[in-house]
Amino acid sequence: MSRVKQQAEIADYINTLLLKSRLPRNQLAAISGLNNTYIMDLEKGKFSNVRREKLIALAVALSLSLSETDDLLDFFDRAPLD
């Protein structure tokens, strides 16, 4: 898989999650403890190697269900919550 395709897939996935939440990025940043720039970089698909703890923090800020959180972790090849 090419780097560009990976970035596009990551960007699409993250943007889908962010659109469902309808929270502004600054609120997501405040809730998750991630900074606005980091979230913007995720939206652009700039990271493929995101730490599990950051993904969990983002999932909490987005109010994802346990299943959705596990899907997010699986997308980035991280261990599930259970």
C-alpha positions as a Markdown table, in Angstrom:
| # | Residue | x | y | z |
|---|---|---|---|---|
| 1 | Met | 0.0 | 0.0 | 0.0 |
| 2 | Ser | 1.4 | 3.4 | -0.9 |
| 3 | Arg | 2.1 | 6.1 | 1.6 |
| 4 | Val | -0.4 | 8.4 | -0.1 |
| 5 | Lys | -3.2 | 5.8 | 0.0 |
| 6 | Gln | -2.4 | 5.2 | 3.7 |
| 7 | Gln | -2.7 | 8.9 | 4.4 |
| 8 | Ala | -5.9 | 9.1 | 2.5 |
| 9 | Glu | -7.4 | 6.2 | 4.3 |
| 10 | Ile | -6.4 | 7.5 | 7.7 |
| 11 | Ala | -7.7 | 11.0 | 6.9 |
| 12 | Asp | -11.0 | 9.5 | 5.8 |
| 13 | Tyr | -11.4 | 7.4 | 8.8 |
| 14 | Ile | -10.5 | 10.1 | 11.3 |
| 15 | Asn | -12.6 | 12.7 | 9.6 |
| 16 | Thr | -15.6 | 10.4 | 9.6 |
| 17 | Leu | -15.2 | 10.0 | 13.4 |
| 18 | Leu | -14.8 | 13.8 | 13.9 |
| 19 | Leu | -17.8 | 14.6 | 11.8 |
| 20 | Lys | -20.0 | 12.3 | 13.8 |
| 21 | Ser | -19.0 | 14.0 | 17.1 |
| 22 | Arg | -19.9 | 17.5 | 15.9 |
| 23 | Leu | -17.6 | 18.9 | 18.6 |
| 24 | Pro | -15.2 | 21.7 | 17.6 |
| 25 | Arg | -11.6 | 20.6 | 17.5 |
| 26 | Asn | -10.7 | 22.9 | 20.4 |
| 27 | Gln | -13.2 | 21.0 | 22.6 |
| 28 | Leu | -11.9 | 17.7 | 21.4 |
| 29 | Ala | -8.4 | 18.8 | 22.2 |
| 30 | Ala | -9.4 | 20.0 | 25.7 |
| 31 | Ile | -11.3 | 16.7 | 26.5 |
| 32 | Ser | -8.6 | 14.4 | 25.0 |
| 33 | Gly | -5.5 | 16.2 | 26.2 |
| 34 | Leu | -4.3 | 16.2 | 22.6 |
| 35 | Asn | -3.4 | 19.6 | 21.1 |
| 36 | Asn | -5.3 | 21.1 | 18.1 |
| 37 | Thr | -2.3 | 20.7 | 15.8 |
| 38 | Tyr | -2.0 | 17.0 | 16.6 |
| 39 | Ile | -5.7 | 16.5 | 15.9 |
| 40 | Met | -5.4 | 18.5 | 12.6 |
| 41 | Asp | -2.5 | 16.3 | 11.6 |
| 42 | Leu | -4.6 | 13.2 | 12.3 |
| 43 | Glu | -7.3 | 14.7 | 10.1 |
| 44 | Lys | -4.8 | 15.0 | 7.3 |
| 45 | Gly | -3.6 | 11.4 | 7.8 |
| 46 | Lys | -0.1 | 12.5 | 8.7 |
| 47 | Phe | 0.3 | 9.8 | 11.4 |
| 48 | Ser | 0.1 | 6.1 | 10.9 |
| 49 | Asn | 1.9 | 5.2 | 14.1 |
| 50 | Val | -0.3 | 6.7 | 16.8 |
| 51 | Arg | 0.2 | 5.6 | 20.4 |
| 52 | Arg | -2.6 | 3.5 | 21.9 |
| 53 | Glu | -3.1 | 5.9 | 24.8 |
| 54 | Lys | -3.6 | 8.8 | 22.4 |
| 55 | Leu | -6.2 | 6.8 | 20.4 |
| 56 | Ile | -8.0 | 5.9 | 23.6 |
| 57 | Ala | -8.0 | 9.6 | 24.7 |
| 58 | Leu | -9.4 | 10.6 | 21.3 |
| 59 | Ala | -12.1 | 7.8 | 21.6 |
| 60 | Val | -13.1 | 9.1 | 25.0 |
| 61 | Ala | -13.3 | 12.7 | 23.7 |
| 62 | Leu | -15.5 | 11.5 | 20.8 |
| 63 | Ser | -17.7 | 9.5 | 23.1 |
| 64 | Leu | -17.1 | 6.3 | 21.1 |
| 65 | Ser | -18.6 | 3.1 | 22.3 |
| 66 | Leu | -16.4 | 0.2 | 23.4 |
| 67 | Ser | -16.9 | -1.4 | 20.0 |
| 68 | Glu | -16.1 | 1.8 | 18.1 |
| 69 | Thr | -13.0 | 2.3 | 20.3 |
| 70 | Asp | -11.8 | -1.2 | 19.5 |
| 71 | Asp | -12.4 | -0.5 | 15.8 |
| 72 | Leu | -10.3 | 2.6 | 16.1 |
| 73 | Leu | -7.5 | 0.7 | 17.9 |
| 74 | Asp | -7.7 | -2.1 | 15.3 |
| 75 | Phe | -7.5 | 0.4 | 12.4 |
| 76 | Phe | -4.1 | 1.5 | 13.8 |
| 77 | Asp | -3.0 | -2.0 | 14.7 |
| 78 | Arg | -3.2 | -1.5 | 18.4 |
| 79 | Ala | -4.4 | -3.9 | 21.1 |
| 80 | Pro | -8.2 | -3.8 | 21.8 |
| 81 | Leu | -9.5 | -2.7 | 25.2 |
| 82 | Asp | -10.7 | -6.1 | 26.3 |
